[in-house]
Amino acid sequence: MDSVFEPEIINTAKVLKFERLLGLKFKYNNFSFHSPQDVKSSTTVEVFFHYTSAKEIGGIETNFSYHISESFLTFYGWQKAPDIVKICSKKELESLEGLNQEKELKEIFDYNWLKSLLICPIFNARNPEISRPITLGLLVVENKHNRRWQAAETEVVKWMAKQIATAMINQQTLAKVQSLVQERTSQLQVSLEVQAKLGQKLRKYVEELRKANQMKEQFIASLSDALKTPLANMKMGIKMLKLINKEERIANYLEILAKECDKEIALVENLLNLQNLRENKLTIYAQKISWEELLQNLANNFRENLQEKQLELVQIIRQKHIYSDFNILESILKELLQNAIKFSEEKTKIFLEILPEESSTVIRITNCGSEISQKEQERLFTPFYQGERVANVTNSGTGLGLALVKLWVDNLNGAITVSSVPKVESGCYQNTFTITLPNVGKE
């Protein structure tokens, strides 16, 4: 019981000349609080408060507990709740049906001296929807003399029981809150420990990945440097062999060697470009570029490739000049045109459009080929990703071209998108790469 109320209740007991005052608390082990059979078979009682004024009345230890079936009067008080049990004399006490004085628990109700008795239930606030409130315990007043209980005394005992009930409910609520806080604190502690361990492992993995990535980049850089000179020497040797060997069969073999050598040189250059772009080593040199001159050179470079698949390159140029980095812009268009030629259906058209807008320039390259699925579009610019269409292409490449295009466009502060729309009349898909570059100068 709350220590704040205990002195007040003791003083009240002294004023009213209560010779013994007991506070009994019920501990229900069964879910049902209303069934007499369940309560009698499973409920224990604990003494949480006691006061004795007469020396001849024996004391009792706090926290003394017993089973409710051991005490007829305790169970009788529970049955009568929420009403108060008032017994004024020994005769009235002995007339209670079912009372067995020899079996009664003497520590609580000692019939050797007990003559008058007041049993007041301790219960929580009444709920109109519940006919019988949950009885938390009993407040028992015992006297060794006969006593006719006055209405004022009964009301005081009710008030005392109400104060005790409030204290008990507050104590139970506080205990639940403390238990909940302790449980949540324990869970939080475990969560923090797990999070700390995961964070430590994550930092370790990140460091390992950083080192692995650094080693990979160093390996690519050193490998690319190591391959550049031998490949350049091979290309020079092939050119020299072409000059001294005029036989058609040998010339064809040398041409194959030259093309394969060019591919390896392009691969090395792409690896170095990818490395430089990732390390932000690329320097932009903006200049005035003639679209007609740039696109004419590209068309000439790809003339043979276009003829092999009977493709037509249609140029729609609505802008004369652009201010940008010539080498980067040329590399972007070269990769996209090469990609369009590689994945185009034979005897179709490739459209190259240059469209000026208010504050930007739009470059659009469209070809007719296989579908580029939404899933593939999301990964198309990932380094070394070759996509689902590669299975249908003899020369699949390395998967670096579009990744480099994306990085080049990003370095020019531009944006690139891709779309794939079915063409009903031809049965193929119209695949379009659209680049938007900001205008950084005037024509």
Stockholm file with secondary structure:
# STOCKHOLM 1.0

chainA/1-443         MDSVFEPEIINTAKVLKFERLLGLKFKYNNFSFHSPQDVKSSTTVEVFFHYTSAKEIGGIETNFSYHISESFLTFYGWQKAPDIVKICSKKELESLEGLNQEKELKEIFDYNWLKSLLICPIFNARNPEISRPITLGLLVVENKHNRRWQAAETEVVKWMAKQIATAMINQQTLAKVQSLVQERTSQLQVSLEVQAKLGQKLRKYVEELRKANQMKEQFIASLSDALKTPLANMKMGIKMLKLINKEERIANYLEILAKECDKEIALVENLLNLQNLRENKLTIYAQKISWEELLQNLANNFRENLQEKQLELVQIIRQKHIYSDFNILESILKELLQNAIKFSEEKTKIFLEILPEESSTVIRITNCGSEISQKEQERLFTPFYQGERVANVTNSGTGLGLALVKLWVDNLNGAITVSSVPKVESGCYQNTFTITLPNVGKE
#=GR chainA/1-443 SS CCTTTHHHHHHHHHHTTCSEEEEEEEECCSSCSSCHHHHHHHCEEEEEEEEECCTTSCCCCTTCEEEGGGCHHHHHHHHHTTSCEEECSHHHHHTSTTCCTTTSCTTTCCTTTCCEEEEEEEECCCCTTCSSCCEEEEEEEEESSCCCCCHHHHHHHHHHHHHHHHHHHHHHHHHHHHHHHHHHHHHHHHHHHHHHHHHHHHHHHHHHHHHHHHHHHHHHHHHHHHHHHHHHHHHHHHHHHHHHCCCHHHHHHHHHHHHHHHHHHHHHHHHHHHHHHHTTCCCCCEEEEEHHHHHHHHHHHTHHHHHHTTCEEEEEECCSEEEEEHHHHHHHHHHHHHHHHHTBCTTCEEEEEEEECSSEEEEEEEEEESCCCHHHHHHTTSTTCCCGGGGGCSSCCCSCHHHHHHHHHHHTTCEEEEEEEECTTTSSEEEEEEEEEECCSCC
#=GC SS_cons         CCTTTHHHHHHHHHHTTCSEEEEEEEECCSSCSSCHHHHHHHCEEEEEEEEECCTTSCCCCTTCEEEGGGCHHHHHHHHHTTSCEEECSHHHHHTSTTCCTTTSCTTTCCTTTCCEEEEEEEECCCCTTCSSCCEEEEEEEEESSCCCCCHHHHHHHHHHHHHHHHHHHHHHHHHHHHHHHHHHHHHHHHHHHHHHHHHHHHHHHHHHHHHHHHHHHHHHHHHHHHHHHHHHHHHHHHHHHHHHCCCHHHHHHHHHHHHHHHHHHHHHHHHHHHHHHHTTCCCCCEEEEEHHHHHHHHHHHTHHHHHHTTCEEEEEECCSEEEEEHHHHHHHHHHHHHHHHHTBCTTCEEEEEEEECSSEEEEEEEEEESCCCHHHHHHTTSTTCCCGGGGGCSSCCCSCHHHHHHHHHHHTTCEEEEEEEECTTTSSEEEEEEEEEECCSCC
//
